[in-house]
Structures are given as C-alpha cells and as structure tokens.
Amino acid sequence: MAAGDSAGRDHVDEMMEGWRSELPEAATVQLEIIKRVGRLKSMVEEVTQTVLGEYGLTYAEFDVLATLRRAGTPYRLKPSTLAARSSLTTGGTSNILQRLTAAGLVEREPDPADGRSSWVRLTPLGSRRSEELALATTEAHENLLAGVSEESARALADLLREVLLTLGDRASRRG
C-alpha cells in the first residue's frame, strides 16, 4: 500500500510524512521497518504481560520456565546453558531462579558428574505452569493477530527470518 493511501495509513506513515517534510534524508525505508517492528513488539509485549500478570509472573520468569520446558524431558539445564538459551544474563538468571525456586516452580540439584556444577529442573508444578503459560500466551498472540491472513503472517515471518539471517542472527548449534 502506498504511503499516501489514507485508507491504509498507520502511525508510522504519519511519522514518515513529517520526516519527508522536515528532513527527507531521515525518511528511509529502514526507519519504517524499525518503527513498525518496534510498534509490533510493544503490542505483543502488552498482551503477553497481561497474561503473565494473571499468573503473577514476569516475562523473565516466563522466559526461564519456557526455556526449561523447550529443553525436553527431563526439563533441566545447567544454569549457564539456561542463561545462554534465554534472553537473560547469568546474574539475572540467578535472581530469577531464586524466585522460581521459592514459588516451587524449579529446583536445583547437584550434578553427580561435576561437584562444582548443578542442574536447574522444572518441578511438576513448574512443568504444568509453563505449559499453561505457553498456551495462554499463544492464544493471546493469535487473538492479537487474528485479522492478519495466514498467508500474510507466513510471508512476514519468512521475510523477518531473512532480515535476521542477513544481520547475522543464526541459530546456535546445540550438541
């Protein structure tokens, strides 16, 4: 849709119109991409936080639970691996693990093969909660994007992957 099409204008189009008028060299397609991705991120975070708030959890706590659940049975990881696979620092992960342990959602157990190391494991309650949260946030995201056709959603997901790969965001090898 063309930027001038009033039936299909969004907030970014309005912002870009101002830049084109005041500082045309700032009115780039790259800025449009960044602003639209940022607005979408804000909308997704808002609906996600609404769901997590109903469970009394933060996004970081959910991230740890989801990372452990995605690890597969027995739903455990080393703390350093957990930090690397989530979007948290090692220090941040440690604080979150303390809260999740107090809530009965995770437990730490020593590594019999390495006395200096431990495992973090979902408790049965943590496993159930992570599944509930994954399904509840999935439903919230589906509701948010309900007006987007499956074809458009798939095309957007593929285009975003292409951009991220171009920027060097590659999957890590897990061996």
Residue pairs with C-beta under 8 A, 6 or more apart in sequence:
1 8
3 9
3 13
3 16
3 17
10 36
10 39
11 39
12 32
12 35
12 36
12 39
15 35
16 27
16 31
16 32
19 26
19 27
19 31
20 27
33 163
43 144
44 141
44 144
45 59
47 137
47 140
47 141
47 143
47 144
48 59
48 62
48 137
48 140
48 141
49 59
50 140
51 133
51 136
51 137
51 140
52 58
52 59
52 61
52 62
52 133
52 137
54 136
55 129
55 132
55 133
55 136
57 65
57 133
58 96
60 86
60 87
60 88
60 92
60 96
61 96
61 99
61 100
62 130
62 133
62 137
63 86
63 87
63 88
64 82
64 86
64 88
64 93
64 96
64 97
64 100
64 106
65 100
65 105
65 106
65 122
65 126
65 129
65 130
65 133
66 130
66 133
66 134
67 77
67 82
67 85
67 86
68 75
68 76
68 77
68 82
68 106
68 120
68 121
68 122
68 126
68 130
69 75
69 122
69 127
69 130
69 131
69 134
70 85
71 77
71 85
74 121
75 121
75 122
75 126
75 127
76 109
76 119
76 120
76 121
76 122
77 85
77 119
77 120
78 111
78 117
78 118
78 119
78 120
79 90
79 93
79 94
79 97
79 118
79 120
80 90
82 93
82 120
83 89
83 90
83 92
83 93
84 172
86 93
88 96
97 106
97 108
97 120
100 106
100 126
101 107
101 108
104 123
104 125
104 126
105 122
105 123
105 125
105 126
105 129
105 130
106 120
106 121
106 122
106 123
106 126
107 120
107 121
107 123
108 118
108 119
108 120
108 121
109 118
109 119
109 121
110 117
110 118
110 119
111 117
111 118
111 119
122 130
145 153
148 156
